[in-house]
Amino acid sequence: MKKIDFTKMVASGNDFVVIDNSNKAIKSEGYKVLAKKICNRKFGIGADGLLVLENSKIADIRMRIFNADGSEASMCGNGSRCIALYISSKHRLDEKRLKIETKAGIIKAGVNLDNVKINLTDPTDIQLNIPVRVNGRLLRTDFINTGVPHAVIFVEGLDKIDVFNLGRSLRYHKRFKPEGTNVNFVEVQSSNLIKVRTYERGVEDETLACGTGATASAIILVYKFFGYPESSHVIKVKTKGAETLKVFFKNFNNSITDVWLEGKARFVCEGVYYV
């Protein structure tokens, strides 16, 4: 029986199992199967995703992200915040100047106690008011890629939305094939405060928070409703887990740049997983 050391971490209700594989003890071809087993909340440790750390030639660490269904993701905002806290603590790196390699690009991060701020890659593929028919209803959906694809739907009465069923229908909708999409339902509280509930692709359920989803929702809010002025923005995002994330970004020359996500992250426990 093989033993694997792990660390459980959480950021805004998004929980992860972290495995440091910088010693290459685990073969990379086994990551997907391991993720499905270890993330199972009945027969494994239980988590929204598995974060595997490898050596990097271009950053402090390389992070590979695996969803609970075993699929690999390019980026995870809350996962990146957990890893920034992890490497600043475990590897004793400069907590103000951290760099994490992901499939979406290099993520810069800074840690101040349990408050972690990460610099995301610039968003792409912004589309507004996409007509999508779901269960006989015509919805106007916005879309943006913040490292991973996100559909954004603005609603009233967010607490009453059937996030699982409606989110699942949109996640697999032909309009977003072949990759599919994460789905965010957003209720506007004010010009700089929104509430968001997210159906996450790969987890295949609603999660308590989604960092890239919070970022996507904040950017679309400004882009769609406030004339997209050329300036800097700070949007607060209240998650299903009742925590508040902050999204910072700038608009220059009609492009979104310098995107940062800030919020709490913490260690939960450490242990040994038996394969």
C-alpha positions in Angstrom: 0.0 0.0 0.0 1.4 3.4 -1.1 1.4 6.4 1.2 1.0 9.9 -0.1 1.4 13.0 2.2 -1.2 15.6 1.7 -2.4 19.0 2.9 -6.0 20.1 3.0 -6.6 23.8 2.3 -9.6 26.1 1.8 -10.1 29.5 0.2 -13.5 31.2 0.6 -15.2 27.8 0.9 -13.5 26.3 -2.1 -11.6 23.3 -0.7 -8.5 21.5 -2.1 -6.2 18.7 -1.4 -2.6 19.7 -2.1 0.1 17.2 -2.9 3.8 18.3 -3.3 5.2 16.1 -6.0 8.4 18.0 -6.6 10.3 14.8 -5.8 8.4 13.0 -8.6 7.3 10.2 -6.3 4.0 10.0 -8.2 3.8 9.4 -11.9 2.0 12.3 -13.7 -0.1 9.9 -15.7 -1.8 8.8 -12.5 -2.9 12.3 -11.5 -6.4 12.1 -13.0 -7.3 8.8 -11.4 -5.9 10.0 -8.1 -7.9 13.2 -8.2 -11.2 11.2 -8.6 -10.4 9.0 -5.7 -9.0 11.6 -3.3 -11.7 14.2 -4.0 -14.5 11.8 -3.3 -16.3 13.0 -0.1 -17.5 9.5 0.8 -14.5 7.3 0.0 -11.7 9.7 -0.2 -10.6 12.9 1.6 -13.1 15.1 -0.1 -12.5 18.3 -2.0 -13.5 20.4 -5.0 -10.1 19.7 -6.6 -6.6 18.3 -6.3 -3.6 20.6 -6.7 -0.4 18.9 -7.6 2.9 20.8 -7.2 5.9 20.1 -9.5 9.2 21.8 -10.1 9.2 24.8 -12.5 12.0 26.3 -14.5 10.1 29.6 -15.0 8.4 30.2 -11.6 8.7 29.2 -7.9 6.5 26.2 -8.4 4.3 24.6 -11.1 0.7 23.9 -10.1 -1.4 21.4 -11.9 -5.2 21.5 -11.2 -7.5 18.5 -11.3 -11.2 18.7 -10.8 -13.1 16.2 -8.7 -14.1 14.4 -11.9 -10.5 13.9 -12.8 -10.5 16.5 -15.6 -7.5 18.9 -15.7 -8.1 22.7 -15.6 -5.9 25.4 -16.9 -6.5 27.8 -14.0 -8.2 28.0 -10.6 -8.2 31.4 -8.7 -8.9 30.1 -5.2 -6.6 27.1 -5.8 -3.8 29.5 -6.8 -4.4 31.5 -3.6 -4.1 28.3 -1.5 -0.8 27.4 -3.3 0.6 30.9 -2.7 0.0 30.5 1.0 1.4 26.9 0.9 4.7 27.8 -0.8 5.2 30.9 1.3 4.8 28.8 4.4 6.3 25.4 3.5 9.0 26.5 1.1 9.8 29.8 3.0 9.8 31.9 -0.2 9.4 35.7 -0.3 5.7 36.1 0.4 5.5 39.4 -1.5 6.9 38.1 -4.8 5.6 34.6 -5.5 5.2 33.2 -9.0 3.1 30.1 -9.8 3.3 28.4 -13.2 -0.1 27.2 -14.5 -1.4 26.1 -17.9 -3.0 29.5 -18.3 0.3 31.3 -17.7 2.4 32.7 -14.8 0.4 33.8 -11.8 2.0 36.4 -9.5 0.9 36.4 -5.8 1.4 38.1 -2.5 0.6 36.8 1.0 -0.1 38.8 4.1 -0.9 36.4 7.0 -4.1 34.6 5.8 -4.9 37.2 3.1 -3.7 36.2 -0.3 -3.8 38.3 -3.5 -3.1 36.8 -7.0 -2.5 38.5 -10.3 -4.5 36.6 -12.9 -3.9 36.5 -16.7 -5.8 39.1 -18.7 -9.3 37.9 -19.7 -10.1 37.0 -23.3 -13.1 36.3 -25.5 -15.6 38.7 -23.9 -19.1 38.3 -25.4 -22.3 40.0 -24.3 -26.0 39.1 -24.6 -25.6 35.7 -26.2 -29.1 34.2 -26.8 -29.2 30.7 -25.3 -32.4 28.7 -25.1 -32.7 26.4 -22.1 -35.7 24.3 -21.1 -38.0 26.4 -23.3 -36.6 29.7 -21.9 -34.5 32.2 -23.9 -31.7 33.5 -21.7 -29.3 36.4 -22.4 -25.9 35.1 -21.3 -22.6 36.8 -21.2 -19.3 35.0 -21.6 -15.6 35.6 -20.7 -12.5 33.5 -20.2 -10.6 34.4 -17.1 -8.2 31.5 -17.4 -11.1 29.1 -17.8 -14.5 29.7 -19.6 -17.3 31.4 -17.7 -20.9 32.1 -18.6 -22.4 35.0 -16.6 -26.2 35.5 -16.1 -27.5 38.4 -14.1 -30.6 37.6 -12.1 -33.0 38.9 -9.4 -33.8 36.6 -6.4 -30.5 34.8 -6.5 -31.3 32.7 -3.5 -34.2 31.1 -5.3 -32.3 30.2 -8.5 -32.0 26.4 -9.2 -28.2 26.6 -9.7 -27.7 22.9 -10.0 -30.2 22.2 -12.8 -30.0 25.4 -14.7 -26.3 25.6 -14.3 -25.9 22.0 -15.5 -28.0 22.7 -18.6 -25.9 25.7 -19.5 -22.6 24.0 -18.7 -23.4 21.3 -21.3 -25.2 23.6 -23.8 -24.2 23.3 -27.5 -23.4 27.0 -27.6 -20.4 26.3 -25.3 -19.2 23.1 -26.8 -16.8 21.4 -27.0 -15.2 22.5 -23.7 -18.3 23.4 -21.9 -18.3 26.3 -19.4 -18.6 27.2 -15.8 -21.8 29.1 -15.0 -22.2 32.1 -12.7 -25.5 33.6 -11.5 -25.1 37.2 -10.4 -27.3 39.5 -8.4 -26.2 43.2 -8.3 -26.2 44.8 -4.9 -24.6 48.1 -5.8 -22.2 49.5 -8.4 -19.3 47.8 -6.6 -20.9 44.8 -4.8 -22.4 41.6 -6.3 -23.5 38.3 -5.0 -22.5 35.2 -7.0 -23.4 31.6 -7.1 -21.4 29.3 -9.4 -21.9 25.9 -11.0 -18.4 24.6 -11.6 -17.4 22.5 -14.6 -15.4 19.5 -13.4 -16.9 19.6 -9.9 -20.3 19.3 -11.7 -22.1 21.0 -8.8 -22.5 24.3 -7.1 -19.5 25.2 -5.0 -19.2 27.6 -2.1 -17.0 29.9 -4.1 -15.1 30.2 -7.4 -12.3 32.7 -7.8 -12.2 32.9 -11.6 -16.0 33.0 -11.5 -16.0 35.9 -9.1 -13.5 37.6 -11.4 -15.5 37.0 -14.5 -18.7 38.3 -12.9 -17.0 41.5 -11.6 -15.5 42.3 -15.0 -18.8 41.7 -16.9 -20.6 43.8 -14.3 -18.5 46.9 -15.2 -18.3 46.0 -18.9 -22.0 45.6 -19.3 -23.7 48.1 -16.9 -21.4 50.9 -16.1 -20.2 52.1 -19.5 -16.8 50.5 -19.2 -15.0 53.7 -18.3 -11.2 53.9 -18.7 -10.2 53.6 -15.0 -9.3 51.2 -12.2 -12.0 49.2 -10.5 -12.5 47.4 -7.2 -15.5 45.1 -7.0 -16.5 43.1 -3.9 -18.0 39.7 -4.5 -20.0 37.9 -1.9 -19.9 34.1 -2.3 -22.2 31.3 -1.5 -19.9 30.5 1.4 -20.7 34.0 2.9 -17.1 35.3 2.4 -16.2 38.4 0.4 -13.6 38.4 -2.4 -12.2 41.5 -3.9 -11.5 41.8 -7.6 -9.2 44.6 -8.9 -8.7 45.4 -12.6 -7.9 48.2 -15.0 -9.4 49.2 -18.3 -7.0 50.8 -20.8 -7.5 51.2 -24.5 -10.6 49.1 -24.3 -8.7 46.1 -22.8 -8.9 44.6 -19.3 -5.5 44.4 -17.6 -3.8 44.0 -14.3 -6.5 41.7 -12.8 -6.1 40.8 -9.1 -8.2 38.5 -6.9 -7.9 38.9 -3.1 -9.4 37.0 -0.2 -8.7 34.6 2.7 -7.0 31.2 2.5 -6.1 28.8 5.3 -4.7 25.4 6.1 -7.2 22.8 7.3 -5.1 19.7 8.1 -2.3 17.5 7.0 -2.2 13.7 6.7 -1.4 10.6 4.8 -3.5 9.1 2.0 -3.4 5.4 1.4 -3.5 4.4 -2.3 
